[in-house]
Amino acid sequence: MPKKQKRDFNFDTLCVHAGHDVLETKTITPPIYQSVAYPYESADYAAQLFRYEIEGFMYGRMDNPTNKMFEDRLAAVELTDKALATSSGMSAIFIACLHLLGKGEGFLTPSKIYGGTNKLFSETFPKMGFNPVFISDASNIENWSEAIDDKTKFLYVESPSNPNLFIADIPALAKLAHENNLPLLVDNTVASPALQQPITLGADIVIHSATKYLSGNASCISGVIAGS
């Protein structure tokens, strides 16, 4: 499916076809690319790639066409411009947060979140100089508002949360975040884009542990960051 057409199809079609242009690959099933390195059209083309001036494939550790198909499909179903595949859901959370945080800065998040995420936020991040603030009663938007200060860089929620199934008021949190010029990050793992597309509710960045519902059968470990 050509990228420019992806918005013209319904959700079910995007799940099956987005990111894969059958006329380009000449295959019905998306191929698995195993190459580590890629040929360059010219030295100038390679230089542009390594300066990130154009899109393309440089090295297998950074990207490959198989990953790109998966990323484009997730971007399509989450209604974002781009998506990034990672090695796990925890790596997706780590990368997204690390991109937004500097030493001494922090963010707000509910106290009842996935155990691995809680451990990352409460134990690992403080060692790196990051200061997460945990909201005990995350259902009260005033608690979020009162906790924001000049060191706050974003708001982070799981909705529904794992395993407590706390439902965050995403529109209200998005409104609060944007009033303070902050992004809202939503972990959409439990709902999946089939049941919830956080971007339509005001979120800025969507995170998944693709190991769960996106995988469908617990056969792989993967993560996704999607945004525009």
C-alpha positions as CSV (number, residue, x, y, z in Angstrom):
1,M,0.0,0.0,0.0
2,P,1.6,3.3,-1.0
3,K,2.0,5.6,2.0
4,K,0.1,8.4,0.5
5,Q,-3.0,6.2,0.3
6,K,-2.9,4.8,3.8
7,R,-5.5,7.3,5.2
8,D,-8.0,6.3,2.6
9,F,-8.7,2.8,3.9
10,N,-10.6,1.6,7.0
11,F,-8.9,0.2,10.1
12,D,-9.1,-3.5,9.1
13,T,-7.5,-2.9,5.8
14,L,-4.7,-0.8,7.3
15,C,-4.0,-3.7,9.8
16,V,-3.4,-6.1,6.9
17,H,-1.9,-3.9,4.2
18,A,-0.4,-0.6,5.5
19,G,3.3,-0.3,5.0
20,H,3.6,-2.9,2.3
21,D,3.5,-1.8,-1.3
22,V,3.0,-5.1,-3.2
23,L,3.8,-3.4,-6.5
24,E,7.2,-2.4,-5.1
25,T,8.2,-5.7,-3.5
26,K,6.4,-7.9,-6.0
27,T,5.2,-10.1,-3.1
28,I,1.8,-10.7,-1.5
29,T,3.4,-11.5,1.9
30,P,5.8,-8.9,3.3
31,P,9.4,-10.2,2.7
32,I,11.9,-10.6,5.6
33,Y,15.1,-8.7,4.8
34,Q,18.1,-10.2,6.4
35,S,20.8,-7.9,5.0
36,V,23.0,-6.0,7.5
37,A,24.3,-3.5,4.9
38,Y,22.8,-1.8,1.9
39,P,24.2,-0.5,-1.4
40,Y,24.3,3.2,-2.0
41,E,23.6,4.8,-5.3
42,S,26.5,7.2,-4.9
43,A,28.8,8.7,-2.3
44,D,26.6,11.8,-2.2
45,Y,23.6,9.6,-1.5
46,A,25.4,7.9,1.3
47,A,26.5,11.2,2.8
48,Q,22.9,12.5,2.7
49,L,21.7,9.3,4.5
50,F,24.3,9.7,7.2
51,R,23.4,13.3,7.7
52,Y,19.7,12.3,8.0
53,E,18.8,14.6,5.1
54,I,16.9,11.8,3.3
55,E,15.2,8.6,4.3
56,G,16.8,5.3,3.5
57,F,18.6,2.3,4.9
58,M,22.2,2.6,6.3
59,Y,22.9,-0.3,8.6
60,G,20.8,-3.2,10.0
61,R,21.2,-2.1,13.6
62,M,19.5,1.1,12.8
63,D,16.7,0.0,10.5
64,N,15.8,-2.3,7.7
65,P,12.9,-2.6,5.2
66,T,11.1,-5.3,7.2
67,N,11.1,-3.1,10.3
68,K,10.0,-0.1,8.2
69,M,6.9,-2.0,7.0
70,F,6.0,-2.7,10.6
71,E,6.6,0.9,11.7
72,D,4.5,2.3,8.8
73,R,1.7,-0.1,9.6
74,L,1.7,0.9,13.3
75,A,1.8,4.6,12.4
76,A,-1.2,4.1,10.1
77,V,-3.4,2.4,12.7
78,E,-2.3,4.8,15.4
79,L,-3.0,7.8,13.1
80,T,0.5,9.2,13.5
81,D,3.1,10.3,10.9
82,K,5.9,8.0,12.1
83,A,6.6,5.0,14.3
84,L,9.8,3.5,15.7
85,A,10.1,-0.2,16.4
86,T,12.2,-1.2,19.4
87,S,13.5,-4.4,21.0
88,S,10.8,-4.4,23.7
89,G,8.1,-2.4,25.3
90,M,10.4,-1.3,28.1
91,S,13.0,-0.1,25.6
92,A,10.2,1.9,23.9
93,I,9.4,3.6,27.2
94,F,13.0,4.2,28.0
95,I,13.8,5.7,24.6
96,A,10.8,8.0,24.6
97,C,11.4,9.3,28.1
98,L,15.2,9.7,27.5
99,H,14.5,11.8,24.4
100,L,12.5,14.3,26.5
101,L,14.5,14.4,29.7
102,G,17.6,16.2,30.8
103,K,19.5,15.9,34.1
104,G,17.4,17.2,37.0
105,E,14.2,17.2,35.0
106,G,11.1,15.1,35.7
107,F,7.7,14.1,34.7
108,L,4.3,13.0,36.2
109,T,2.9,9.5,36.1
110,P,0.3,7.5,38.1
111,S,1.7,5.5,41.0
112,K,-0.1,2.4,39.9
113,I,1.5,1.4,36.6
114,Y,3.1,-1.8,35.1
115,G,5.7,-3.2,37.4
116,G,8.6,-3.0,35.0
117,T,7.7,0.6,34.2
118,N,7.5,1.4,37.9
119,K,10.9,-0.1,38.5
120,L,12.4,1.9,35.6
121,F,10.9,5.1,36.9
122,S,11.4,4.7,40.6
123,E,14.8,3.0,40.7
124,T,16.7,3.5,37.4
125,F,15.7,7.0,36.4
126,P,16.8,8.6,39.7
127,K,20.3,7.1,39.3
128,M,20.4,8.9,35.9
129,G,19.4,12.3,37.4
130,F,15.7,12.1,36.4
131,N,12.9,12.9,38.9
132,P,9.6,11.2,38.3
133,V,6.6,12.4,40.4
134,F,4.1,9.7,41.2
135,I,0.4,10.7,41.4
136,S,-1.4,8.6,44.0
137,D,-4.9,9.5,43.0
138,A,-4.5,9.8,39.2
139,S,-8.2,10.1,38.7
140,N,-8.2,13.6,40.1
141,I,-6.9,16.0,37.5
142,E,-6.2,18.6,40.2
143,N,-3.5,16.4,41.6
144,W,-1.8,16.4,38.3
145,S,-2.1,20.2,37.9
146,E,-0.7,20.9,41.4
147,A,2.3,18.6,40.8
148,I,3.5,20.4,37.6
149,D,6.5,22.7,38.0
150,D,9.3,24.2,35.9
151,K,11.2,20.9,35.8
152,T,8.2,18.9,34.5
153,K,8.8,17.8,30.9
154,F,5.8,15.5,30.1
155,L,2.9,13.6,31.5
156,Y,2.9,9.8,31.2
157,V,-0.1,7.4,31.6
158,E,-1.1,3.8,30.8
159,S,-4.8,3.6,29.9
160,P,-6.0,1.0,30.7
161,S,-3.2,0.4,33.1
162,N,-1.5,-3.0,33.5
163,P,-2.7,-4.9,35.6
164,N,-5.1,-2.6,37.5
165,L,-7.1,-1.4,34.4
166,F,-7.1,2.2,35.6
167,I,-8.7,4.3,32.9
168,A,-7.1,7.7,32.5
169,D,-9.0,10.8,31.4
170,I,-6.8,11.2,28.3
171,P,-8.6,14.3,26.9
172,A,-8.4,16.1,30.3
173,L,-4.7,15.2,30.7
174,A,-4.0,16.3,27.2
175,K,-5.7,19.6,27.8
176,L,-3.7,20.1,31.0
177,A,-0.4,19.1,29.3
178,H,-0.9,21.4,26.4
179,E,-1.9,24.3,28.6
180,N,1.6,23.9,30.2
181,N,3.3,23.3,26.8
182,L,4.0,19.7,27.7
183,P,3.5,16.5,25.7
184,L,1.3,13.7,26.9
185,L,2.6,10.1,26.5
186,V,0.1,7.3,26.5
187,D,1.0,3.6,26.8
188,N,-1.7,2.0,24.7
189,T,-0.6,-1.6,25.1
190,V,-3.7,-3.0,26.9
191,A,-6.3,-1.3,24.7
192,S,-4.4,-1.7,21.3
193,P,-5.3,0.7,18.4
194,A,-8.3,-1.5,17.7
195,L,-10.1,-0.2,20.8
196,Q,-8.4,3.2,21.3
197,Q,-6.3,5.6,19.3
198,P,-4.9,8.0,21.9
199,I,-3.9,10.6,19.2
200,T,-7.7,11.2,18.6
201,L,-8.0,12.0,22.3
202,G,-5.2,14.5,22.4
203,A,-2.1,12.4,23.2
204,D,1.2,13.4,21.5
205,I,3.1,10.1,21.7
206,V,1.8,6.5,21.8
207,I,3.8,3.6,23.2
208,H,3.2,-0.1,22.9
209,S,4.7,-3.3,24.2
210,A,4.1,-5.1,20.9
211,T,4.7,-8.4,22.8
212,K,1.1,-8.3,24.0
213,Y,-1.9,-7.8,21.7
214,L,0.0,-6.5,18.7
215,S,1.9,-9.8,18.6
216,G,-1.3,-11.8,19.2
217,N,0.3,-15.0,20.3
218,A,3.2,-14.2,22.6
219,S,5.7,-15.3,20.0
220,C,8.0,-12.2,20.0
221,I,9.2,-9.3,22.1
222,S,8.9,-5.9,20.6
223,G,8.0,-2.3,21.3
224,V,6.7,0.7,19.4
225,I,6.9,4.5,19.8
226,A,4.4,6.4,17.5
227,G,4.0,10.1,17.1
228,S,4.0,13.0,14.7
